[in-house]
Amino acid sequence: MNTTVTVALAVGALVVLLAAVALRLADRIGLPSLLLYLAFGVALGESGLGVEFEDVGLTQTLGVAALVVILAEGGLTTRWSDVRRAVGPGIALATVGVVVSIAVVSSIAVWLLDFDWPFALLLGAVVTSTDAAAVFSTLRRIPLPRRMVAALELESGLNDAPVILLVLVLSEQLTGGDTSVWYLVVAEVLGELAGGTAIGVGIGFGGAWLLRRAALPLVGFYPLATVALCVLAFASADLLHTSGFVAVYLCGLVLGNAALPHRAGTIGFAEGLASLAQIGLFVLLGLLVSPARLPDALLPALLVGGALLLVARPLSVLLSVVWFRIPIAQQLFISWAGLRGAVPIVLATFPIAAQVPGATRVFDTVFVLVVVFTVVQGWSLPAVARLLRLATPVTPRDIDVESAPLDELGAELMQLRVPETSRLHGVYLPELRLPEDAAVVLVVRDGKPFVPDRSTRLMHGDQALLVSARGSRQEAERRLRAVSRAGRLATWRGESGQPSETD
C-alpha cells in the first residue's frame, strides 16, 4: 500500500478528532471554532511541523466545494416559519448592505492606506461578505429573537453570491481583462442572482416531490440524496452562468422545509458533513498562510477591520433595515454580529489565482482581520445580547435528535428554556394546556434531570423537553409563548401567543 496515502489518512483522522475536541473547548470558552481549526493548519504548516503547501488553485477549488456544503446545511437547517418575516431585511442586508460596506471600506482604504481605487474596491469586496459557517454556528447557541437571527442567516446565506461575482470582475479588470462599464456589471450580477434563484427553487421543489414519492432501499440514502440535490443545484446554476451559491442555499431552504422522509436524520447528516467541510477548509487555509508575513499585515488589517466594524457595518445596516421597523437594539446587534470567517479568506485566494498584483497583501490582511475581529466579536456577542436585553427567549428551540423513531411516529422533539423574565415560572404543567398530543417529558433543573408529573411546576432556569405530534407543533409553541408572556391566565387576558414582529 502507498505509504503517503496511509500517512495522509492518519493525519486527516487525527486532525478531525482533535477538531472535535477543540469544538467542545470552543463552546466552553465561547470562542468560534474556526480560530482553533485555523491554528491547526498554521501548526501543521511551514512554521510548525513543516508541511509545505502553496497550491492556491487547489485551495480555491476545495474552498468553493466546502462553501457549497456549508450553504446547503445552512438552508436545510433554516425554518421558513422563522425566515418569512425576515426576507425583506435579509435580502436588503445581502444587497444594499454589501454595496454600502464596499463603498465605505474602499473609501477609507484609499484615504488611510493610500491604495488606488481599483485595488481598494477589491479589498472592500473581499472583506464585506459575512460568513455563513460563523453566523450559523455562533448565533444558534445564543437565545435571540428569531426574526433578527433569521435576517442575519439569510444575509450570510445570500451575500456570498454578489460578492464573489464582484471579486471575479474586479480581479479580471486589475489584470487587464474585461473593462465593462459599471451598469453592465450590475446587470450581469442581477441576472446571475435571478437565474440562481430560479434554479435553486426549481430543483428544491422538484427534489422534494421526488423524495416524497421514491421508496429508496436504505434509510441512509435519503440524506445522501438530499445533499446531492443541493450540490446539483449549485452545479446546474454554475454551468448555466448563474449564481450557484444562491441556488444551493435556496435549494437547501426548500428541501429543509418540505415534509421529507427521515428529515431529522437528513439534517443531522448535513450538519456533520458541514462540520467536516469547515474543519478541512479552515485547516487548509491555515496551511496556506505564511506566518512570517503576517506582522506586516497587522496595521492594515486593524484599520480596515475597524472601519468595517465601526463605520461601514453600522451604516450598511441602518440603510438596509430602516424600512422594516426593526428596533434600534436589534439594529445595533445586527451591526456587531456581522461575523467574518472562511468566506473572506477563500475570496482572498481568487485575486492570487488570477495573478492580481499585490494579491498576497490582500490575503495576509484579510487573514489577520478575520482572526482578530472574530475573537473580538465572537467572544463579545453573548455580552452584547445581554447588554441590549435581547437574550430573552420565549419560544421552544429545536434540538438534534436521532430521527428514525420520531419520523415513524410523526412526532417532533423540542427544547424549552424558562428565562428569568418569563411568566412560565410557577406554572403547573397541566396549566400549560398543551394540545392532547403534546407533553413535557423531561425537565432539567440545576443540572439534574427528572421526569415530571402533574404536580410539577416550571421554574426560572429550567430546561424542558417536549414531544408533540408534527401537526400540533405550532399550536404547542403558540400556547407556550402565550403563557410565557401573560401567565396561566393568558387566554383570559387576550394573549394569543402569536409570534411578535420582533421575535
C-alpha positions in Angstrom: 0.0 0.0 0.0 1.2 3.6 -0.7 2.7 4.9 2.5 2.0 8.5 1.5 -1.7 7.8 1.3 -1.7 5.9 4.7 0.1 8.8 6.4 -2.3 11.3 4.9 -5.3 9.3 6.1 -3.8 9.1 9.6 -3.1 12.8 9.7 -6.5 13.6 8.4 -8.2 11.4 11.0 -6.1 12.9 13.8 -7.0 16.4 12.7 -10.7 15.6 12.6 -10.5 14.0 16.1 -8.6 17.0 17.5 -11.1 19.4 15.9 -14.0 17.6 17.6 -12.3 18.0 20.9 -11.5 21.7 20.0 -15.2 22.3 19.2 -16.1 21.3 22.8 -13.4 23.6 24.1 -14.5 26.4 21.9 -18.1 26.0 23.2 -16.9 26.2 26.8 -14.9 29.4 26.3 -17.3 31.0 23.8 -14.8 31.2 21.0 -15.7 30.4 17.4 -14.3 27.1 16.5 -12.9 28.4 13.2 -10.0 30.0 15.0 -8.9 26.7 16.5 -9.1 25.0 13.1 -7.0 27.8 11.5 -4.5 27.3 14.4 -4.3 23.6 13.5 -3.5 24.5 9.9 -0.8 27.0 10.9 0.7 24.5 13.3 0.9 21.9 10.5 2.4 24.4 8.1 5.8 25.8 7.2 6.3 27.5 10.6 5.1 24.4 12.6 5.6 20.8 11.6 7.0 22.0 8.2 4.3 20.9 5.8 4.8 22.9 2.6 1.6 23.9 0.9 1.3 26.7 -1.6 -1.3 25.5 -4.0 -3.7 28.4 -4.2 -5.7 26.9 -7.1 -6.4 23.7 -5.1 -7.3 25.8 -2.0 -9.7 27.8 -4.1 -11.4 24.7 -5.6 -11.7 22.9 -2.3 -12.8 26.2 -0.6 -15.7 26.6 -3.1 -16.7 22.9 -2.5 -16.7 23.4 1.2 -18.8 26.6 0.9 -21.3 24.7 -1.1 -21.7 22.1 1.6 -21.9 24.8 4.3 -24.5 26.8 2.5 -26.5 23.6 1.8 -26.5 22.8 5.5 -27.5 26.4 6.3 -30.5 26.2 4.0 -31.6 22.8 5.3 -31.5 23.9 9.0 -33.3 27.2 8.5 -37.1 27.1 9.2 -39.3 29.0 6.8 -41.6 29.9 9.7 -38.7 31.9 11.1 -37.4 33.3 7.8 -40.6 34.5 6.1 -40.8 37.6 8.3 -37.1 38.3 7.7 -37.0 38.0 4.0 -37.0 41.8 3.4 -34.3 42.7 5.9 -32.2 39.6 4.9 -32.2 40.5 1.2 -31.6 44.1 1.9 -28.6 43.3 4.0 -27.2 41.0 1.3 -27.6 43.6 -1.4 -27.8 47.2 -0.3 -25.7 46.3 2.8 -22.9 44.8 0.6 -22.8 47.9 -1.7 -22.7 50.3 1.2 -20.0 48.3 3.0 -17.8 48.1 -0.1 -18.1 51.8 -0.7 -17.2 52.8 2.8 -14.3 50.3 3.3 -12.7 51.1 -0.1 -13.0 54.9 0.6 -11.3 54.5 3.9 -8.6 52.3 2.4 -7.9 54.9 -0.2 -7.8 57.6 2.4 -5.8 55.9 5.2 -3.7 53.3 3.3 -3.1 55.2 0.1 -4.5 52.4 -2.1 -5.6 53.2 -5.6 -9.4 52.8 -6.2 -9.5 49.5 -8.1 -7.3 47.8 -5.5 -9.3 49.3 -2.6 -12.6 48.2 -4.2 -11.2 44.7 -4.5 -10.2 44.7 -0.8 -13.6 46.1 0.2 -15.4 43.4 -1.8 -13.3 40.6 -0.2 -13.9 41.6 3.4 -17.6 42.6 3.0 -19.2 39.2 2.9 -20.3 37.7 6.3 -19.5 34.1 6.8 -22.4 31.5 6.8 -20.4 29.0 8.9 -19.5 31.5 11.6 -23.0 33.0 11.7 -24.9 29.7 11.8 -22.6 28.1 14.4 -22.4 31.2 16.7 -25.9 32.7 16.7 -27.7 29.4 17.1 -26.1 28.9 20.5 -27.4 32.3 21.8 -31.2 32.6 22.6 -32.2 35.6 20.5 -35.3 36.9 18.7 -36.0 34.7 15.8 -36.7 37.3 13.2 -33.3 39.0 13.9 -31.4 35.7 13.7 -33.2 34.8 10.5 -32.3 38.1 8.9 -28.6 37.5 9.8 -28.7 33.9 8.5 -30.4 35.0 5.2 -27.8 37.7 4.8 -24.9 35.3 5.3 -26.5 32.7 3.0 -27.2 35.1 0.2 -24.4 37.7 0.3 -21.7 35.4 -0.9 -23.1 35.3 -4.4 -22.9 39.0 -5.3 -19.6 39.5 -3.5 -18.0 36.5 -5.4 -19.2 37.9 -8.7 -17.7 41.4 -7.8 -14.4 39.9 -6.7 -14.1 38.0 -10.0 -15.0 41.1 -12.1 -12.6 43.3 -10.2 -9.8 40.7 -10.4 -10.2 40.5 -14.1 -10.2 44.3 -14.5 -7.0 44.6 -12.4 -5.2 42.1 -14.7 -6.1 44.0 -17.8 -9.1 41.8 -18.8 -12.7 42.8 -19.1 -13.3 46.5 -18.7 -17.2 46.6 -18.8 -18.9 49.8 -17.7 -20.4 49.7 -14.2 -24.1 49.4 -15.3 -23.3 46.3 -17.4 -21.6 44.7 -14.4 -24.6 45.5 -12.2 -26.9 44.0 -14.9 -24.8 40.8 -15.1 -24.8 40.4 -11.3 -28.6 40.9 -11.1 -29.1 38.4 -13.9 -26.9 35.8 -12.3 -28.7 36.2 -8.9 -32.1 35.9 -10.6 -31.1 32.8 -12.5 -29.6 31.2 -9.4 -32.8 31.8 -7.5 -35.0 30.2 -10.2 -32.7 27.2 -10.5 -32.4 26.6 -6.7 -36.1 26.9 -6.0 -37.0 24.8 -9.0 -34.6 21.9 -8.1 -35.7 22.2 -4.5 -39.4 21.7 -5.2 -38.7 19.1 -7.8 -36.4 17.2 -5.5 -38.9 17.4 -2.6 -41.6 16.0 -4.9 -39.3 13.1 -6.0 -38.1 12.2 -2.5 -41.6 12.0 -1.1 -42.6 9.5 -3.8 -39.4 7.5 -4.2 -39.1 4.4 -1.9 -35.3 4.3 -1.5 -33.9 0.9 -0.5 -31.9 2.2 2.5 -32.8 4.9 5.0 -29.3 6.3 4.7 -29.9 7.2 1.0 -32.4 9.9 1.9 -29.7 12.2 3.5 -27.3 11.5 0.6 -30.0 12.2 -2.0 -31.0 15.5 -0.3 -27.4 16.8 -0.1 -26.8 15.6 -3.7 -29.8 17.7 -4.8 -28.3 20.8 -3.2 -25.0 20.1 -4.9 -26.8 19.6 -8.2 -28.5 23.0 -7.8 -25.1 24.6 -7.4 -23.6 22.8 -10.4 -26.5 23.4 -12.7 -26.6 27.1 -11.9 -22.9 27.5 -12.3 -22.9 25.7 -15.7 -25.6 28.0 -16.9 -23.6 31.0 -15.8 -25.9 32.0 -13.0 -25.2 32.1 -9.2 -24.5 28.6 -7.9 -24.2 29.9 -4.3 -27.7 31.4 -4.3 -29.0 28.2 -5.9 -27.6 25.8 -3.3 -28.8 27.9 -0.4 -32.3 28.3 -1.7 -32.5 24.6 -2.7 -31.5 23.6 0.8 -34.1 26.0 2.2 -36.9 24.5 0.2 -35.8 20.9 0.9 -35.3 21.6 4.6 -38.9 22.9 5.0 -40.5 20.1 2.9 -42.2 17.1 4.6 -39.4 14.7 3.6 -39.0 11.2 4.9 -36.4 11.0 7.7 -36.0 14.8 7.7 -34.3 15.0 11.1 -31.7 12.3 10.1 -31.0 14.3 6.9 -30.5 17.5 9.0 -28.1 15.6 11.3 -26.1 14.2 8.3 -25.9 17.7 6.7 -24.7 19.2 9.9 -22.0 16.6 10.3 -20.9 17.0 6.7 -20.8 20.8 7.0 -18.7 20.5 10.2 -16.2 18.2 8.3 -16.1 20.8 5.4 -15.4 23.6 7.9 -12.6 21.6 9.5 -11.0 20.8 6.2 -11.4 24.3 4.9 -10.0 26.2 7.9 -7.1 23.8 8.3 -6.3 24.2 4.6 -6.4 28.0 4.8 -4.1 27.8 7.9 -1.7 25.7 5.9 -1.7 28.2 3.1 -0.8 31.3 5.2 2.9 32.3 5.8 3.1 33.5 9.4 6.3 35.4 8.7 4.4 37.8 6.5 1.5 38.5 9.0 3.2 41.2 11.2 3.3 43.5 8.1 -0.4 43.0 7.6 -1.4 43.8 11.2 -1.8 47.6 10.9 -3.8 47.5 7.5 -6.0 44.7 9.0 -6.7 46.7 12.1 -7.5 49.8 10.1 -9.7 48.1 7.6 -11.4 45.9 10.2 -12.0 48.8 12.5 -13.6 50.8 9.6 -15.7 47.8 8.7 -16.9 47.1 12.2 -17.4 50.6 13.5 -18.4 52.6 10.4 -19.3 50.5 7.3 -21.3 47.8 9.0 -23.5 50.1 11.2 -24.1 52.4 8.2 -25.0 49.5 5.9 -27.4 48.0 8.5 -29.1 51.4 9.0 -29.6 51.9 5.3 -30.7 48.3 4.7 -33.3 47.8 7.5 -34.6 51.2 8.3 -37.7 50.4 6.2 -38.6 47.3 8.2 -39.3 48.7 11.7 -36.6 46.7 13.3 -35.9 48.1 16.9 -32.7 50.1 17.4 -31.4 47.4 19.9 -31.7 44.8 17.2 -30.1 47.0 14.6 -27.1 47.5 16.9 -26.8 43.8 17.5 -27.0 43.1 13.7 -24.2 45.6 13.2 -22.0 43.9 15.7 -22.9 40.3 14.6 -21.6 40.7 11.0 -19.1 37.8 11.5 -16.3 37.2 9.1 -14.8 33.7 8.7 -13.7 31.4 5.9 -15.5 33.2 3.1 -13.4 36.3 3.0 -10.2 34.2 3.3 -11.4 32.0 0.4 -12.3 35.1 -1.6 -8.8 36.4 -1.0 -7.4 33.4 -2.9 -9.3 34.5 -6.1 -7.0 37.5 -6.8 -3.9 35.4 -6.1 -5.1 32.7 -8.6 -5.9 35.5 -11.1 -2.3 36.9 -10.6 -3.5 40.3 -9.5 -0.5 42.5 -8.5 -0.4 42.8 -4.7 -2.9 40.0 -4.2 -0.7 38.3 -1.5 -1.0 41.5 0.6 -4.8 41.3 0.4 -4.7 37.7 1.5 -2.5 38.4 4.5 -4.6 41.4 5.5 -7.8 39.5 5.3 -6.4 36.6 7.3 -5.3 38.8 10.2 -8.6 40.8 10.0 -10.6 37.6 10.3 -8.6 36.2 13.2 -8.6 39.5 15.3 -12.2 40.5 14.7 -13.6 37.0 15.1 -12.0 37.0 18.6 -13.4 40.4 19.4 -16.9 39.8 18.1 -17.3 36.1 18.8 -16.4 36.4 22.5 -18.5 39.5 23.0 -21.8 38.5 21.3 -23.4 37.0 24.4 -22.5 40.0 26.5 -23.8 42.4 23.7 -27.0 40.5 23.6 -27.5 40.8 27.3 -26.5 44.5 27.3 -29.1 45.2 24.6 -31.6 43.0 26.5 -32.1 40.7 23.6 -31.2 37.3 25.1 -34.7 36.6 26.4 -36.1 33.6 24.6 -39.8 32.8 25.0 -40.2 30.0 22.4 -39.0 26.4 22.2 -35.8 25.7 20.3 -35.1 22.7 18.1 -32.5 20.2 19.2 -30.6 17.5 17.5 -32.2 14.1 17.7 -31.9 10.7 16.1 -34.7 10.9 13.6 -35.9 7.4 12.7 -38.2 6.8 15.7 -39.7 10.3 15.5 -40.2 10.1 11.8 -42.1 6.8 12.1 -44.3 8.3 14.9 -44.8 11.6 13.0 -43.6 13.5 16.1 -41.2 16.3 16.8 -38.9 16.9 19.8 -38.5 20.5 21.1 -36.4 22.2 23.8 -37.7 24.9 26.1 -35.7 27.1 28.4 -37.5 29.3 31.0 -35.8 32.7 31.1 -35.7 35.0 34.1 -38.3 37.3 32.5 -40.8 34.6 31.6 -44.2 34.2 33.4 -43.9 30.4 32.9 -42.3 30.5 36.4 -44.5 28.8 38.9 -46.9 27.4 36.3 -48.0 23.7 36.8 -47.7 21.6 33.7 -51.5 21.0 33.3 -51.9 24.7 33.3 -49.9 25.0 30.1 -53.0 23.5 28.4 -50.9 22.0 25.6 -52.6 20.0 22.8 -53.6 16.5 23.7 -50.8 15.0 21.6 -48.1 17.1 23.1 -46.4 16.7 26.5 -43.4 17.7 28.6 -41.4 14.5 29.1 -38.2 15.7 30.9 -37.2 18.7 33.0 -33.6 19.6 33.8 -33.3 21.8 37.0 -30.0 22.8 38.4 -28.3 20.3 36.2 -30.4 17.4 37.5 -32.9 15.8 35.1 -36.2 14.2 36.2 -39.5 13.0 34.7 -42.2 15.5 35.6 -45.8 14.7 36.7 -49.0 16.7 37.0 -47.7 18.3 40.2 -44.5 19.7 38.6 -44.2 23.4 38.3 -41.8 25.1 35.9 -39.2 27.4 37.5 -36.8 30.1 36.2 -33.7 28.4 34.6 -35.5 25.1 33.9 -34.9 23.3 30.6 -37.6 21.0 29.4 -38.0 18.6 26.6 -41.4 18.4 24.8 -42.7 15.9 22.4 -45.6 16.7 20.1 -47.3 15.3 17.0 -45.9 17.1 14.0 -49.3 18.7 13.2 -49.5 20.1 16.8 -46.1 21.7 17.0 -47.2 25.2 16.0 -50.1 25.1 18.4 -47.8 23.9 21.3 -45.4 26.7 20.5 -48.2 29.3 20.4 -49.5 28.2 23.8 -46.0 28.3 25.4 -45.5 31.8 24.0 -48.8 32.9 25.4 -48.2 31.6 28.9 -44.6 32.9 28.9 -45.9 36.4 28.2 -49.1 36.5 30.2 -49.0 33.6 32.7 -51.5 30.8 33.3 -54.5 33.1 32.6 -53.1 34.1 29.2 -56.3 33.3 27.2 -58.4 35.4 29.6 -56.0 38.3 29.2 -56.3 38.1 25.4 -52.8 36.8 24.7 -52.9 34.7 21.6 -49.2 33.6 21.6 -48.7 34.6 18.0 -45.0 35.5 17.1 -44.5 39.2 17.5 -42.8 41.4 14.9 -39.6 41.5 17.0 -39.4 37.7 17.7 
